Amino acid sequence: MSNFEKNGGYFIDGVPYMDCKITGDPVRNVSVETKSVIGSRALHGILSKKFPEQSKPAYQPTGRPAGWHWMKEFVDKDGTVYHMGKEQPKLKGTLPPTKVKPPKKPTKRRTQEEILLARDAEKKAELKKAMKKQKDFLNHKFGD
């Protein structure tokens, strides 16, 4: 009996296997010099205990507008002056705060149905006008 088999290894169709020392699941293609193995499922469990997933802190808005660091000059509410995103401590409190314009809201696009309904209404209005013209012509009302 070889050292590999003494350590719990076995062969299936010439492929060396060994059972995981934690879960007991068979691990395939191990080296014949292997003494023990830990399967991927068990390893993932061990690592998740050692290195717990650290959740990222939630986004905290600063109150500054988007792209403030690209502005040539931006003055925060507390008087801090920034030139291209770099703080200028010597100028703190010397300038009035930058007025922030709210972003333009995009216009709502019309749906295909709304477009067709509007087109239908225009055609009805034109037909109504043409009918009135014909009635006026038949009733001998020219240009009144």
N, C-alpha and C positions, 0 to 999 in steps of 0.2 A: 504494500500500500504506500503510495507516494505522500510527500509532505502536504501537497495540495489537497488530497482527499482527507488527510488527518484533520486539516483546518475546516472541513465542512464543504469542500468543493466537489463538484461532480460534472460529468460530461453527458451531454445529450446530443446525439448525432455528431460527435467530435467537437462540439462547441463547449468551452469551459463555462460553467455556471457556479455561482455561490449565492447563498441566501443572505439578505440584508440582516445585519446584526440587531437592528432596531425593529423593523416591521416584519421581517421574515419573508419579504418578497424576493423572488429569484432575480438575480442580476446577471445579465448575459455578457459574454465576451470579456471575462476577467483574465488577468494574467495567471499563469500557473504558479508564480511565486507569491501570489496574494495570500495574506493571512486572514483578513476579514474585509468586509465591504459595507458601505452605507449606500442605500439606494437614493435615487433623486428625490423621491417623495419625502423620505425621512430627512434628507439634507435640507430641503426647502423648509421643513418644519423647524429644524434646529436654527437655521439662519434667521427665520422670521422671529424667533424668540430672542436671539442675540441682537438683532438689528431691527427693532420694531419700525414699522412704516411711520415716518414723521410726516404729519399732514402740514401742508404749506399754510402759512398764515393767510387769512382772508385779505383781499385787496382793501386797503385803507386809502380813501381819496384824500388828496392833499388840499383840495380847494383851488388848486391852480388850473388854468385852462389847458386843454390838450395842446401840445406844441409850445408851451411857455419857454422851454429851454432853447428853442430855435429863434425866439424873438431877439432882436438886436438889444433891446432893453426891456426888462420886466421888473416891476416893483410890486412886491408881495404886500398883503394887507398889513403886516407888521412893520413895513418900511424897509425890508431887506431888498437891496438892489442887485439885480443879476444882469450881466452882459453876456449874451449867448450861452446862458445856463451857468455861468461862473459867478459865484457870489462876490460882491464888491463891498467888503465890510466898511471901508472908509466912507462910502456914500450912504450908509444906512440912515434912514430918516430924513434925507435931504430932498426927496422927490415924492410927489403924491402917488398913491397906489394906481396901478394900471387898471383902466376900465375894461372889463371883459365883455365882449359882445357875444350874445348867445348864438350857437351855431344855427345856420339856416336849415329848416326842416325841408326835406325833399317833398316835391309835390306828388300826390297820390296818382298813380297810373290808373287809367280807366280800364275796366275789364272789356273783353270782346263783346259781351252782352250789352254793356252800357254804350259802346260805340255804335252797335247796330240799332239800338233803340233811338239814339240821337239822330242817326241817319234817317230812320223811318219817320220820325217826327218832322224833320226838314222836308222830306218828300210830301208828307201829308199837307204841310203848310203851303208848299208850292202848288199842289193840286187844288187846294181850297181857293187860292188866289186866282188860278186859271179858270176855275168854275165860276167865280164871281165875275170875272171879266166877260166870260161868255154870256152870263145872265144879263149883265149890264148892256151888252151889245144887242141882245135880243129884245130888251126892254127899251131900246133907243136912248140909252144914257151914255153919251160919249163925253169923256173927260170931265165929268162933274165931280 
